[in-house]
Amino acid sequence: MKVRYLAAMHKKLFLLLFFLSYVPSLWAAEIKNEPILPLNLPLDSNPKLIALGDQLFHDRRLSRDNSLSCASCHLLSSGGTDRKPRSTGVGGVMGGIKAPTVYNSSFNLAQFWDGRADNLVIQAEGPVHNPVEMNSSWPEVISKLSRDAAMVEAFGQLFSDGITGKNIAIAIAAFEQTLVTVNSRFDRWLTGEQILNERELRGYRLFKSYGCISCHQGANVGGNMYSYMGAKGDYFKDRNSEITQADYGRYNVTGHEDDKHYFKVPSLRLAAINSPYFHDGSVENLDEAIRVMGRYQLGREIPDDDIRDIIAFLHTLVGEHNRFKP
């Protein structure tokens, strides 16, 4: 347990240092000394690669029956997810876990709830081969795309080896790195604007004083560490439903018994608009999600007035992107 904790802390420090070096433009304005950092778009990007990734992200040929694209479960117009407890794959097969938002995913320490993909390129390969998602394979996808002259030309301009599975994933990842919700009201407050009202500021103070900030901090307000679901109570027992393989979290990756029920802490950047909540999508309302987190993660019963103020703060985290309107 201690070794895993130290490793997580080291990785968090690395990500923080990387973030600060990656977006030097942040230093153009003084940033308040807070545990949350502003989001910024990546500085170095290839427009042609991004455009190809955008096209592939919405291309249904990545699925076996040409019925699904990445955007089917990660609707950019709806906050980067389908807002369902579990997503549906090809042939109507029901998945086992809630699709997380794709927005701001480049700031996560790893991808998927169990962190089985170290980066977005590896993540992009997963759904294509998953039998309950796209249920396809790279040879099958490449065969379909290779019959498209425009697609062949686009890959040829960017990659010396043309259409390959790896290159498809690289292009999709490049597009996903641009899915950053900038200019939130909270980020503007961090850089000096007196834009938050008293309720929102009180919500932020409560968010810190209750201890939510211990797991939800950094640029993505989460996504940079793993945490045990039910640190202060037996969440899975009280949920009163059968434990599934998806409920085991990191255990499915490491096989270590003490990794059962460990999950990547989700980002709260779009939590105010992206119900349902948790890996199992078991809670529909944000006020109830905060109540559950207080009870099972903090060992606290949070009063309704405090919950309303925290919700007001969470709404200030929602930034802007031209693919969706909050």
N, C-alpha and C positions, 0 to 999 in steps of 0.2 A: 504494500500500500504506500509506504513512504517513498520507495523508489519511483513508483508511478507518479506520485504527487510532484516530486522534484523534477522528473522528466517533463511533466506538463508545465511547470513553472519556467523551466529553461526554454521550452518551446514558445511560451507566451512572451518571454523577454526577447527572444529572437524575432518573433513576429512584430513586436512593438518597434524594435530598432529598424527592422526592414521597412515598416510602414513609414517611419519618420524620415528615413533616407529616400524612400520611394516618392514622397510627395513634398519636396522642399518648398513648394509654393505656399504651404501652410505657414511657413515662417514669415511670409509677407505681412501677416497680421498677428498681433499678440493673441495667444490662446489662453483662456482661463485655465488655471491649474486644477483640472478636474480629471477623474478617472475615465471619462469618456472623451474620445477624440473626434474631430470632424471627419467626414468622409470627403474624398476627393477623387476625381476621375484619374485613371492611369495616364501618365504623361507621354509614354512612348507606345504608339499603336500604328498598325498597318491598315489603312482604310480598306484595301482590297481583301485582305485576310478577314477583317471584321465583316465585310459585306458577304463574303462566302459563308462564314460561320452563321450569320443571320439567316441566310437562305437554307442552310443545312438544319439549323435549329427548328425551322418550320417545315421541313421536308418529310412527308409521310412515307417516303420510300425507305426510310431507315427501319421501318417495321416490316414484319414478314408479309402482312396482308395489305400493306399500304394504307392502313387506317389511322395510324398514330404518328405524331411527331413529338419532339421534345416539348413543344409548346402545348401539346394536348394536356399534359399534367402540370405544366409551368406556364400558365397563361399570363403573358406580360401585361395585358390590360387589367388583370385582376390581382396585381401584386405579386406575380411570379409563382403562383400556385393555383390549384384547382378548387381550393377551399372545400375539400371533401375529407372525411376521416381516413378514407383509403381510396387510392386511385384505381382505375380500371385499365387493364392491359388489353392486348389483342384478343379477340374472341370473347370479350366481356369478362375475362378472368380478373377476379378481385385481388388486388395487392394486399400486403400485410402491414403497411405502415403509411403514415401521412406524408405526402410529398412536401418537402420543405420549399421555401421560396428560393428562386434562383437569383433574385436580386441581392447584391452585396456578397454573394457567395465566395468571391475571390478573396475576401478578408478572413475566411474561416481557416482554422489550422488544418482541417481535413474536410472531406466531403462525405455525405450520407450521415444519418443519425449515429451510426456505429463507427464512423471515421475510417471506413475500409479503403477509401481512396485518398491518397496523399495530396492530390491536386485536381484541378478541373479537367485536365487532359485525361487522367485515369478515370475520373468520374464519368466523362462523356462516353466512355466505352461500355460502362456497365449496363445501362438500360437496353442497349441494342441486343445484348446477349441474354438478358434476363427473360426466362420463359414466362413470367407473369407480367412482363412489361411489353417490349417490342418483339421478343421471341424470334430474333433474326441472327445473322452472323455477318462478319465483314465480307466474306466472299459473296454472299447473297446481295448485300447492299452495294458493293463495288460493281457487281455485274449490272445492276439496275442503273446506277449512276453513269457507268461507262457507255451506256447507250444514248446518253444525253450529250450532244456535241458541245453545248454551251458550258455544261459542267466540266467536261474534259478540258476545254480551253481554260476555264477559270483555275482549275487545279494546275494545269501546265504552266500558267504564268507565275504561280506561287511556289510550286514544288518541283524539283528536278525529277522525282519519281512518280509524279502524277497522283492519281487517286489511290490512296491506301487507307487502311483503317486508322493508322496513326495520324495521317494528315487530316482525315475527317475530324478526329477528336481534337487536334490542334486548332483547327479553324473554329469549331464550336466553342472551345475554351476561350479563344481570343474574343469572340463575340460576347460571351458571358462576362468577361472581365470588364466590359463596358457597361454592364447593367448595375450601375451604382446610383443610388438615390441621394443625390447631392442637395445642398441648400435647404436642409430642414430648418425649421424654426429654432430647434435646439442648437444646431451647429452654428447658426447665425448668432445666437446668444453666446456661444462659446467664444466667438471671435469679436465680441464686444457690443453687439446690438442689444439695446434694452427692449426686447421683443416679447418676453414671456410675462404673463400675468401672475398675480400672487398665487392663485390656485395651482398653476403649473409649476411654479417654483417650490411651493410647499410639497407638491407631489414628488418632485425630484429630491427634496430633502428627506422625505419619508422613504423613498426608494433607497437612499443611502443608509438611513438610520436603521431601517429594518434588516439590512444586510443583503438586499437583492443585488447590490453593486458588487458583492464578492464574486459572483459568477457572471454577471452581466455588465461588462465594462469594455474599454477599448473602443476602437473605431466602429466595430459592428455591434456594440452593446451585447456581447456574447460571441459564441462561435470560436472562442480561442482556448477552450479547456473542456474537460469531461467532468461530469458530475453524476453522483448516484441518485437515481430517481427514488425518493423516499428516505432521505437522510434522517428525518425526524419522525417517521411513521411508516407503516407498511402500506404503501400506496397500492400495490398490486393486490393485496388481500382485501383491502377496503373497496377497491374498484369493483369487486364482485363479478368478475368475468374471468374466463380461462386465460391462463398465461400462454402466450404464443411465442414462437421463436423470435419474432421481432422484439419482444419485450426483454430479451436477454442482452440487447445492446452490444457493447464491446466484447462480451464473451464470445459472440459469434465470429469475431475476428481473431482474438488471442487464444481462446480456449482456456483462459485462466478463470478459476471459479470465482475469485473476488472481483472479476470484471462483469459479473452478471448484474444487469440493470444499470450499468454505466452508459451514459449517452453524451454525445457532444451537446454542450449547452447551446440552445438555439439563439440566434440573433433576435433582438427585440426591435430592430429598426422599423419593421413593418407589422409588428404585433398588433397594433391598434386596428389594422384593417384585414388581418389574415387569420380569421378563425377557420376551422376549429383549432384547438390547442393541444400541445404535447405530441409525442411520437405516435400515440394511438388515436389522436383526434377525438379524445373522449369528452372534451369540454367545449361547448359551443360558445359560451359567453366569456368575455374578457374579465369581467368582475369575478366570475366563479374561478377562472384560471388563476387569478391573483390570490383568491382565497385558498385554493388548493396548494399553491406554492408556499404560501405562508404557513399552512398547517404541516405539510409534508417535507418541506425543505428548510424552513426556519423554525419550526416548532412554535409558531405564533398564530393567534387568531386575530386577523386584521379587521378593524372596525369598518363599517360601510363608508363612513365619511373619508377615512384614509384611502380606501380603495378607489373612491371617486377621484380623489386628488392624484393618486398614482396614475390612473387612467388618463387624466388630463395631461400629465407629464408624458406618458407614452405616445400620445397623439403628436407631441412636438417633435418626436424622433422621425416622423414620416417625411421623407424628402421628396425630391422631384425626379422624374425621368420622362422622356417624351413618349414612352410606350404605355404609360398608364397615368390616370388621374385619381389621386386619393379621394 
